[in-house]
Amino acid sequence: MDRSQETGAGLVLAGRYRLGEVLGRGGMGKVWRAHDEVLHRTVAVKELTAGLYVAEADRVVLHARTQKEARAAARITHPGVVTVHDVVEYDNRPWIVMQYVDGPSLADAAKESGEIAPREAARIGLHVLSALRAAHSAGVLHRDVKPGNVLLARDGQVLLTDFGIAAIEGDSTITRTGELVGSIDYLAPERVRGGDPGPASDLWSLGATLYTAVEGCSPFRRTSPISTMQAVVTEEPPPPARAGALAPVITALLRKDPADRPSAAETERMLLQAMEGREPRAAQAYVPTQRVSEEALRSMGPDGPDGTGAESRATVPQFTATPVTRRSRGRWRTAILVVAVAALVGGGAGLAAMKYGDNSGADSAGSGSLHGSSTSPRPSTEASKSAPSTAVVPDGWHRVDDPEGFSLVVPDGWKRRADGQNVDYTPDNGNHYIRISVDPEPDFENSYMHMLNLETDLTVRLPGYERKTLHSNYYRDRPGSLWEFTWTESKDHPGPRHAIDQMYYEEEGGPEYALYMTGPADDWDTTRDRFDTMLRGWRAPAGTG
């Protein structure tokens, strides 16, 4: 019998815990819903799958962490900490039987809604803080507080789970010298530097968790573990824009020096005030007063999606601050921007680049060259056809294998137009359109920095420009960024307009793809739904990833 059958649904552990469906998966293992056939209750069972595929020395460490998780949780008596019922051995591995929580994690809730309201986030923070205070009183540091480890029961209860890398007072460490374990963008700076963590370290992680909840993105996630750790240690997060009264509390918790952070008791008072919608004035004592230029603030933007922070291990580096620099090659989209801006100044509103410009001059007959002056060979359309895709083409849409090598789904009736640098699909001469742009050798370290550079010009040149969101994310497990904005057009399709753009690097160093859609602001909901459908059906040219 293969292993998937041995550990599949229906398996009975220790003669009493019958496994059902999988509730969630992570880098270290997965969690099953199970039925306790002795006490006739639903439980959650955590299986450590990582230990199946590592060397014996690593397996010993992983198993020790599983045992430690159970011991740590067992030391804490608090309704906000997920209860561990049992630890059983099966297949030479420990399995943890835990309290079942009917509801999503904070990470899943934030991903589904886009963001959590500030007062609700403050309420969640109070519950997590209460659980942490109980843990600290029992001599346990959690060390992996993050949105994915905060569970939101459907009855309103908030619970903290996963003490797998907790530090227990009196226990020797099971983390090897020079190794960091946990979700890197939620590690406190002192942990990244290799210092000893304390209760203030968990409070810092709580601050990063609340930031993600209200802003919809991790404050320090970058494109690699090393750059993420450097950001944690040396950079300030962008000021929370949606946090309301919770903003100064988050800022206070994210101070780099543990001594500069509020105590748990002070944090509790401030969270209570924020939950009531009152700005916690005491938090101002912890907020730096030094003013930073707008350009500097923009350069601190997060480079990461997401919300959960995948568990990683990394050797602690020696940090040296290095500025973000552009490469000397691949000035494709920057050159387009400069030329287009020069042509548009004084000639009506329009957008500040051909990438974002009006497409009324596109040649509906010719294919043009998507890669501009690049002489790189273009993947064949047949290669694109063979690329795997899990997207189902919905009714009213069809798949197009574009001559430039990529493939996408477009609504029926939308026709191709090209202007030599971009490929558009439109049903109405550019009032609504999809635009695909490719930069084979991008200038910027990441697409987030590229978007900020473009926005600098658009902010000045687009009448009524307003940013709705601009944040880093991951698209198809690759680093990218999402930009949504509005403006008022006065040229070919006058009136309020709404646009959204997903950029991403297919691999490190490029190519960079930009998948863009725009239409009149008054039917934005339809445009947004179409954009999501287009993203699900996108296939990059074969051989680029």
Stockholm file with secondary structure:
# STOCKHOLM 1.0

chainA/1-545         MDRSQETGAGLVLAGRYRLGEVLGRGGMGKVWRAHDEVLHRTVAVKELTAGLYVAEADRVVLHARTQKEARAAARITHPGVVTVHDVVEYDNRPWIVMQYVDGPSLADAAKESGEIAPREAARIGLHVLSALRAAHSAGVLHRDVKPGNVLLARDGQVLLTDFGIAAIEGDSTITRTGELVGSIDYLAPERVRGGDPGPASDLWSLGATLYTAVEGCSPFRRTSPISTMQAVVTEEPPPPARAGALAPVITALLRKDPADRPSAAETERMLLQAMEGREPRAAQAYVPTQRVSEEALRSMGPDGPDGTGAESRATVPQFTATPVTRRSRGRWRTAILVVAVAALVGGGAGLAAMKYGDNSGADSAGSGSLHGSSTSPRPSTEASKSAPSTAVVPDGWHRVDDPEGFSLVVPDGWKRRADGQNVDYTPDNGNHYIRISVDPEPDFENSYMHMLNLETDLTVRLPGYERKTLHSNYYRDRPGSLWEFTWTESKDHPGPRHAIDQMYYEEEGGPEYALYMTGPADDWDTTRDRFDTMLRGWRAPAGTG
#=GR chainA/1-545 SS CCHHHHTSTTCEETTTEEEEEEEEECSSCEEEEEEETTTTEEEEEEECCGGGGSCHHHHHHHHHHHHHHHHHHHTCCCTTBCCEEEEEEETTEEEEEEECCCSCBHHHHHHHHSSCCHHHHHHHHHHHHHHHHHHHHTTEECCCCCGGGEEECTTSCEEECCCTTCEETTCCCCSCTTEEEEEGGGSCHHHHTTCCCCHHHHHHHHHHHHHHHHHSSCSSCCSSHHHHHHHHHHCCCCCCSSCGGGHHHHHHHTCSSGGGSCCHHHHHHHHHHHHTTCCCGGGGGGSCCCCCCHHHHHTTCCCCCCSSCCEEEEECCCCCCCCCCCCSSCCHHHHHHHHHHHHHTTSCSCCSSTTTSCCTTCBSSCCCCTTTTCCCCCCCHHHHHTSCCCCCCCTTEEEEECTTSCEEEEETTCEEEECSSCEEEESSTTSSEEEEEEESSCSSSSHHHHHHHHHHHHHHHSTTCEEEEEEEEEETTEEEEEEEEEEEECSSSCEEEEEEEEEEESSTTCCEEEEEEEEEGGGHHHHHHHHHHHHHHCBCCTTCC
#=GC SS_cons         CCHHHHTSTTCEETTTEEEEEEEEECSSCEEEEEEETTTTEEEEEEECCGGGGSCHHHHHHHHHHHHHHHHHHHTCCCTTBCCEEEEEEETTEEEEEEECCCSCBHHHHHHHHSSCCHHHHHHHHHHHHHHHHHHHHTTEECCCCCGGGEEECTTSCEEECCCTTCEETTCCCCSCTTEEEEEGGGSCHHHHTTCCCCHHHHHHHHHHHHHHHHHSSCSSCCSSHHHHHHHHHHCCCCCCSSCGGGHHHHHHHTCSSGGGSCCHHHHHHHHHHHHTTCCCGGGGGGSCCCCCCHHHHHTTCCCCCCSSCCEEEEECCCCCCCCCCCCSSCCHHHHHHHHHHHHHTTSCSCCSSTTTSCCTTCBSSCCCCTTTTCCCCCCCHHHHHTSCCCCCCCTTEEEEECTTSCEEEEETTCEEEECSSCEEEESSTTSSEEEEEEESSCSSSSHHHHHHHHHHHHHHHSTTCEEEEEEEEEETTEEEEEEEEEEEECSSSCEEEEEEEEEEESSTTCCEEEEEEEEEGGGHHHHHHHHHHHHHHCBCCTTCC
//
